[in-house]
Amino acid sequence: QVQLVESGGGLVQAGGSLSLSCAASGRTFGSRTMGWFRQAPGKDREFVAAISWSGARTIYADSVKGRFAISRDNAKNTVYLQMNSLKPEDTAVYYCAANENLSTDVRSYDYWGQGTQVTVSS
């Protein structure tokens, strides 16, 4: 069982930065892939980034590659998403999620946080 709580969302101007955190509880955090997803109003939830259990492998959606960075600290049971050069189209509720394997497929993630709102103004 893994419980996830996101924090760090907010309002930022285009071109600015935000850092999201996801604190996890549960003994299996260190063995799980962690992912970030987002969902804008009226749209499906979409993959943003994921990181393997060791942190050695990361994958990103093309739309955020070069602007966002995912990282994790297994000693603190926390995964992070550093978001730079934010654009209005990045506006969404951001969710962290846990999975057995590194994947971009939202359906393969079995634990989810409640989400945190990120709003980017133009």
C-alpha positions as CSV (number, residue, x, y, z in Angstrom):
1,Q,0.0,0.0,0.0
2,V,1.3,3.5,-1.0
3,Q,-0.3,6.8,-0.1
4,L,0.8,9.9,-2.0
5,V,0.4,13.6,-1.2
6,E,1.4,16.3,-3.7
7,S,2.3,19.8,-2.8
8,G,3.9,22.9,-4.4
9,G,1.3,23.9,-6.9
10,G,0.2,27.5,-7.4
11,L,-0.1,30.4,-9.8
12,V,2.9,31.5,-11.8
13,Q,3.5,33.8,-14.8
14,A,4.6,32.3,-18.2
15,G,8.3,31.7,-18.2
16,G,8.4,31.1,-14.5
17,S,9.2,28.0,-12.4
18,L,7.5,25.8,-9.9
19,S,8.7,22.8,-8.0
20,L,6.2,20.1,-7.0
21,S,6.8,17.5,-4.4
22,C,5.1,14.2,-3.7
23,A,5.5,12.6,-0.3
24,A,4.8,8.9,-0.1
25,S,4.1,6.6,2.8
26,G,4.5,2.8,2.7
27,R,7.4,0.5,2.8
28,T,7.5,-0.2,-1.0
29,F,8.1,3.4,-2.2
30,G,11.8,2.7,-2.8
31,S,11.0,-0.2,-5.1
32,R,8.4,1.6,-7.3
33,T,8.5,3.7,-10.4
34,M,7.0,7.1,-9.7
35,G,5.3,9.2,-12.3
36,W,3.8,12.6,-12.8
37,F,0.6,13.1,-14.8
38,R,-1.6,16.2,-15.4
39,Q,-5.2,16.8,-16.4
40,A,-6.5,20.0,-17.8
41,P,-10.2,20.9,-17.8
42,G,-12.1,18.9,-20.4
43,K,-9.1,16.8,-21.3
44,D,-7.8,13.3,-20.5
45,R,-5.1,12.7,-17.9
46,E,-1.8,12.7,-19.7
47,F,1.7,11.5,-18.9
48,V,4.3,14.1,-17.9
49,A,7.4,12.3,-16.5
50,A,8.4,9.1,-14.7
51,I,11.5,7.9,-12.8
52,S,12.6,4.3,-12.1
53,W,12.9,3.1,-8.5
54,S,16.7,3.8,-8.4
55,G,16.5,7.1,-10.2
56,A,18.8,5.9,-12.9
57,R,16.1,6.1,-15.7
58,T,13.8,8.9,-16.5
59,I,11.3,9.4,-19.3
60,Y,9.4,12.6,-20.3
61,A,6.6,13.6,-22.5
62,D,7.8,15.5,-25.6
63,S,5.8,18.6,-24.5
64,V,7.9,19.0,-21.3
65,K,11.3,17.6,-22.4
66,G,14.1,20.1,-21.7
67,R,11.8,22.2,-19.4
68,F,10.8,19.7,-16.6
69,A,13.0,17.5,-14.5
70,I,11.9,14.6,-12.3
71,S,13.9,13.3,-9.4
72,R,13.5,11.3,-6.2
73,D,14.9,10.9,-2.7
74,N,14.2,7.4,-1.5
75,A,15.5,8.3,2.0
76,K,12.8,10.9,2.3
77,N,10.2,8.9,0.3
78,T,9.7,11.9,-1.9
79,V,9.6,12.5,-5.7
80,Y,9.9,15.9,-7.2
81,L,9.0,17.7,-10.4
82,Q,11.0,20.8,-11.2
83,M,9.1,22.8,-13.9
84,N,10.9,25.6,-15.7
85,S,9.9,27.9,-18.6
86,L,6.3,27.3,-17.8
87,K,3.7,28.0,-20.5
88,P,-0.1,28.6,-20.2
89,E,-0.7,25.2,-21.7
90,D,1.0,23.6,-18.7
91,T,-2.0,24.7,-16.6
92,A,-3.5,21.6,-15.1
93,V,-4.0,19.5,-12.0
94,Y,-0.8,17.6,-11.5
95,Y,-0.9,14.1,-10.0
96,C,1.9,11.8,-8.8
97,A,1.4,8.1,-9.1
98,A,3.2,4.8,-8.3
99,N,3.8,1.8,-10.5
100,E,5.6,-1.5,-10.6
101,N,7.4,-0.6,-13.9
102,L,8.6,2.4,-15.8
103,S,5.7,3.4,-18.1
104,T,3.9,6.3,-19.8
105,D,0.6,4.4,-19.6
106,V,-1.8,6.1,-17.1
107,R,-3.7,2.8,-16.8
108,S,-0.7,0.9,-15.4
109,Y,-0.3,3.2,-12.3
110,D,-2.1,1.8,-9.3
111,Y,-1.6,4.4,-6.6
112,W,-2.5,8.1,-7.0
113,G,-2.3,11.3,-5.1
114,Q,-5.1,13.8,-4.8
115,G,-3.5,16.3,-7.2
116,T,-2.2,19.9,-7.0
117,Q,-3.3,22.8,-9.2
118,V,-0.7,24.5,-11.4
119,T,-1.9,27.7,-13.2
120,V,0.3,29.5,-15.6
121,S,-0.8,33.0,-16.6
122,S,0.1,34.6,-19.9
